[in-house]
Amino acid sequence: MSERVRARLRLLHDEYVSAVNSAVEEGREDLVERLVADYPDAALRVMAEYDEVPDAA
């Protein structure tokens, strides 16, 4: 995986952590669940954007 993808994934992670923390502080369990469920797809989109998605074997 390229450093560019790693950097983008770190940024995505930080964005989601911040959003989840804010949702927890607000008592928004529904939003926490939605963010947690959406994160893997968002990470895959980042990797696909840079053609870094591994082939399923």
HELIX and SHEET records of a PDB file:
HELIX    1   1 GLU A    3  GLU A   25  1                                  23    
HELIX    2   2 GLU A   29  GLU A   49  1                                  21    
END                                                                             
